[in-house]
């Protein structure tokens, strides 16, 4: 049975059925019990550019990509032998010579005695889906490459805080393998001093009150030691294939924290030494025009604990009027010529000896 040809007449019911088969939005075919084709609808013929005479029997093989033909024929023969439906993907040639990916499906129709009377099948275009899948696969490969080769730790967890995936850097930071982390909740790694604050931030993230957050906290490593981390946490929207998840970008800041703690201790010792020696220090940022004063220096000038001491002019205002302009001129000369100077003057609070040293960066 071939597709209807112009001028070919059949009884009304048969013509109606053939018209439906020729106009349905898919490529349809039928075959004899031995698999040889005996019918293709008009869409199939139009798509391939083959005539019914060319395609009947096993002529349709010319429309299959040479690299896919053996595989498709093997699947078809297995279906013929087992008398079971089949489906397989392969490349199918269009009338203009372009090959596109199709899904080939076929099912047997049995007669009253149980023998196969016909095979019916369809060819469905998959090209756009294949391209989307290929683009998605490449995107996932790029993401996996970034994920695995990132210089910082990356951890993904579900909305309940259970780890889904971690990269090698993150595993090194916390001292656990990926398999061990999958059995843990992220708060189990978080030092107990930071758990409640971290829990609150995650809740606000899930409730939509914030898009992301940054937190510096301590982790407890597998060996029991503590480590400081900086976490940038965000909620990643879901897709049809992937539900929403939480992503944390983690950086080990233990060395920085130790340096900050050492600096705080050093500053505390310096301030105590200045208090005992009744000697203050200050610095002036030429670009911002702001003064940073040590606690002892602020005391010498009579500043109260909460009083603003960043404006240079307030220091001049606390110099005795008999000395103010001289000190201002000397100070301006020091700024312009980038030189050191030392000057004695009287303030409203005490008689002080002031020594100013310009930093090396300003002398070039």
C-alpha positions in Angstrom: 0.0 0.0 0.0 1.6 3.2 -1.1 0.8 6.8 -0.3 -2.1 8.3 -2.3 -1.1 9.5 -5.7 -2.9 12.2 -7.7 -5.8 10.7 -9.6 -5.8 7.5 -7.5 -9.3 6.8 -6.3 -10.5 4.6 -3.5 -13.8 4.1 -1.6 -14.9 7.1 0.5 -14.0 5.6 3.9 -10.6 4.4 2.8 -9.9 7.8 1.2 -10.9 9.6 4.4 -8.5 7.4 6.5 -5.7 7.9 4.0 -6.3 11.6 4.0 -6.0 11.7 7.8 -2.8 9.6 7.8 -1.3 11.9 5.1 -2.0 15.1 7.0 -1.2 14.1 10.6 1.8 16.2 11.9 4.2 13.3 11.9 6.0 11.0 9.5 4.2 7.6 9.5 4.8 4.3 7.8 3.8 0.6 7.8 5.6 -2.6 7.0 4.8 -6.2 6.3 5.5 -8.9 9.0 9.0 -9.4 7.5 9.7 -5.7 8.0 9.7 -4.6 4.4 7.9 -1.3 4.1 4.6 -1.1 2.2 3.4 2.4 3.0 4.7 5.9 3.8 2.4 8.9 4.4 2.8 12.0 2.3 4.6 13.9 5.0 7.3 11.1 5.1 7.7 11.3 1.4 7.8 15.1 1.3 10.3 15.2 4.1 12.8 12.7 2.5 12.2 13.7 -1.1 11.8 10.1 -2.0 9.0 8.6 -4.1 6.9 5.8 -2.7 8.5 3.5 -5.3 12.0 4.4 -4.1 11.2 4.0 -0.4 9.1 0.8 -0.4 10.6 -2.5 0.6 14.0 -1.6 2.1 14.6 1.4 -0.1 14.0 3.7 2.9 17.5 2.8 4.2 19.0 5.4 2.0 17.4 8.1 4.2 19.3 6.8 7.3 22.7 8.2 8.2 25.3 5.6 7.2 26.8 5.7 10.7 23.4 4.9 12.3 22.0 2.4 9.8 23.6 -0.8 11.2 22.5 0.0 14.7 18.9 0.9 13.6 18.6 -2.3 11.5 19.8 -4.4 14.3 17.2 -2.9 16.7 14.5 -3.4 14.0 15.4 -7.1 13.4 15.4 -7.8 17.2 11.9 -6.3 17.4 10.8 -8.4 14.4 12.1 -11.6 16.1 10.7 -10.8 19.6 7.5 -9.2 18.2 7.8 -6.3 20.6 7.6 -2.6 20.1 10.9 -0.7 19.6 12.2 2.8 19.6 15.7 4.1 18.7 17.3 7.4 17.9 19.2 8.1 14.7 19.9 10.7 12.1 17.4 11.0 9.2 18.1 12.7 5.9 15.9 15.5 4.7 15.1 16.2 1.0 17.9 18.9 1.0 20.5 16.5 2.3 20.6 17.7 5.9 20.6 15.0 8.5 18.5 15.6 11.6 18.0 13.5 14.8 14.8 11.5 14.8 13.1 9.1 17.2 12.1 5.9 15.2 9.2 4.0 16.8 7.4 0.9 15.7 4.8 -1.5 17.0 3.3 -4.8 15.7 -0.4 -5.4 15.0 -1.5 -9.0 15.4 -4.4 -10.7 13.7 -7.0 -12.8 15.4 -4.8 -15.8 15.4 -2.0 -13.9 17.2 0.3 -13.6 14.2 1.8 -10.3 13.2 -0.3 -8.7 10.4 1.5 -5.4 10.1 4.1 -3.1 11.7 3.2 0.5 12.2 5.6 3.3 13.1 6.4 6.9 13.2 9.5 9.1 12.9 9.6 12.1 15.2 12.0 15.0 14.8 14.3 15.4 17.8 16.8 17.8 16.4 15.9 20.8 18.6 15.7 18.7 21.7 19.1 17.2 20.8 20.6 20.6 20.4 19.2 21.8 23.7 20.5 18.7 25.4 23.9 19.2 23.8 24.0 22.9 24.9 22.9 21.8 28.4 25.6 19.1 28.5 28.3 21.6 27.4 27.0 24.1 30.0 27.1 21.4 32.7 30.6 20.4 31.6 31.8 24.0 31.9 30.2 24.3 35.3 31.8 21.0 36.4 35.2 22.3 35.2 34.8 25.6 37.1 33.4 23.7 40.1 36.3 21.3 40.3 39.1 23.8 39.4 37.9 26.7 41.5 40.6 28.3 43.7 38.1 28.6 46.6 35.8 26.0 48.2 32.4 25.4 46.7 29.7 23.5 48.6 26.1 22.8 47.4 23.4 21.8 49.8 19.7 21.2 49.7 17.2 23.5 51.4 17.5 21.5 54.6 21.3 22.1 54.7 22.4 18.6 53.6 25.4 18.6 51.4 24.8 17.7 47.7 28.2 18.2 46.3 31.6 19.8 47.3 34.8 20.5 45.4 38.3 19.4 46.4 39.2 22.8 47.9 36.2 22.7 50.3 37.0 19.1 51.3 40.5 20.2 52.1 39.3 23.1 54.2 37.1 21.0 56.4 39.1 17.8 56.3 36.2 15.5 55.2 35.8 13.5 52.0 32.8 14.2 49.7 31.2 10.9 50.8 31.5 11.9 54.5 30.1 15.4 53.9 27.0 13.9 52.2 26.1 12.4 55.5 26.4 15.8 57.4 24.4 19.0 57.8 26.4 22.1 57.3 25.7 23.3 60.8 27.5 20.3 62.1 30.7 21.8 60.7 29.9 25.3 62.0 31.5 26.2 65.4 28.8 26.3 68.1 29.4 30.1 68.7 28.2 30.8 65.1 25.4 28.3 64.6 22.4 30.4 65.6 23.5 33.5 63.6 24.1 31.2 60.6 20.7 29.5 61.0 19.0 32.9 61.1 20.7 34.0 57.9 19.7 30.8 56.1 16.1 31.2 57.2 16.0 34.7 55.9 17.5 33.5 52.6 14.9 30.8 52.1 12.1 33.2 53.1 13.2 35.7 50.4 14.2 38.4 52.9 17.7 38.5 51.4 19.2 37.4 48.0 22.6 36.3 49.5 24.7 36.9 52.6 28.3 36.9 53.7 29.5 35.5 57.0 32.9 35.0 58.7 32.7 32.1 61.1 34.7 29.2 62.5 34.5 25.6 61.2 35.3 22.6 63.2 37.4 20.3 61.1 37.2 16.5 61.1 40.4 16.4 63.3 38.8 18.7 65.9 40.8 21.8 65.1 39.2 25.2 64.3 39.5 27.1 61.1 38.2 30.5 60.1 36.3 30.8 56.8 34.5 33.5 54.9 31.3 32.2 53.3 29.4 33.9 50.5 26.0 32.1 50.4 23.3 32.4 47.8 20.1 30.6 46.9 20.2 29.2 43.3 16.8 29.1 41.5 15.6 25.7 40.4 14.8 24.5 36.9 12.5 21.8 35.6 15.3 19.3 36.0 17.0 20.6 39.1 15.3 21.8 42.3 16.5 24.9 44.2 19.7 24.6 46.2 22.0 26.6 48.4 25.6 27.4 47.2 28.4 28.5 49.5 31.7 29.9 48.3 34.2 29.3 51.1 37.6 30.9 51.6 40.1 29.9 54.3 40.8 33.2 56.2 42.6 31.7 59.2 45.9 33.4 58.4 44.2 36.7 57.9 42.4 36.3 61.2 45.6 35.4 63.0 47.3 38.5 61.5 44.4 40.7 62.6 44.6 39.3 66.1 48.4 39.9 66.2 47.8 43.4 65.0 45.2 44.1 67.6 47.5 42.8 70.3 50.3 44.9 69.0 48.1 48.0 68.9 46.9 47.3 72.4 50.6 47.1 73.6 51.4 50.3 71.7 48.4 52.2 73.3 49.4 51.0 76.7 53.0 52.1 76.2 51.8 55.5 75.0 49.5 55.8 78.0 52.4 55.1 80.4 54.8 57.4 78.5 52.1 60.1 78.1 52.9 60.1 74.4 50.3 60.2 71.7 50.5 59.4 67.9 48.4 60.4 65.0 48.3 60.2 61.2 46.8 62.4 58.5 45.5 61.1 55.2 46.3 64.0 52.7 43.7 62.7 50.1 40.8 62.3 52.5 41.8 65.0 54.9 41.1 62.8 57.9 43.1 62.4 61.0 43.4 59.0 62.9 44.4 59.6 66.5 45.7 57.2 69.1 43.7 57.1 72.4 46.5 58.8 74.3 46.8 61.5 71.7 43.0 62.2 71.8 43.4 62.4 75.6 46.2 64.9 75.3 44.0 67.2 73.2 41.1 66.8 75.5 38.7 64.8 73.2 35.9 62.9 74.9 35.5 59.2 74.1 32.6 59.7 71.6 33.8 63.0 70.2 34.8 63.3 66.5 38.6 63.8 66.2 39.0 63.2 62.5 38.9 66.8 61.3 42.5 68.5 61.4 40.9 71.9 62.1 39.7 70.8 65.5 43.3 70.2 66.6 44.3 73.8 65.5 41.4 75.1 67.4 42.7 73.5 70.6 46.1 75.2 70.2 46.6 78.3 72.3 45.9 81.5 70.1 49.5 82.7 70.7 50.9 79.6 69.0 48.1 78.7 66.5 49.2 80.5 63.4 52.8 79.7 63.8 52.0 76.0 64.1 49.6 76.2 61.1 52.4 77.8 58.9 54.9 75.2 60.0 52.5 72.4 59.3 51.6 73.7 55.8 55.4 74.0 55.0 55.8 70.4 56.1 53.0 69.3 53.7 54.2 71.3 50.7 58.0 70.6 51.1 57.5 67.0 52.4 59.8 67.5 55.2 59.9 66.6 58.9 59.4 69.1 61.6 59.3 69.4 65.4 57.5 72.2 67.2 56.5 73.1 70.7 53.3 74.8 71.5 50.7 75.2 74.2 47.2 73.8 74.0 44.3 74.6 76.1 44.9 71.4 78.0 48.7 71.2 78.4 52.1 72.2 77.1 53.1 69.6 74.5 56.0 69.0 72.2 54.8 67.9 68.7 57.0 66.0 66.2 55.7 65.4 62.7 57.3 62.9 60.3 56.0 62.7 56.7 55.7 59.1 55.6 58.1 58.0 52.8 55.3 57.5 50.2 54.6 61.3 50.3 58.2 62.3 49.6 58.6 60.8 46.2 
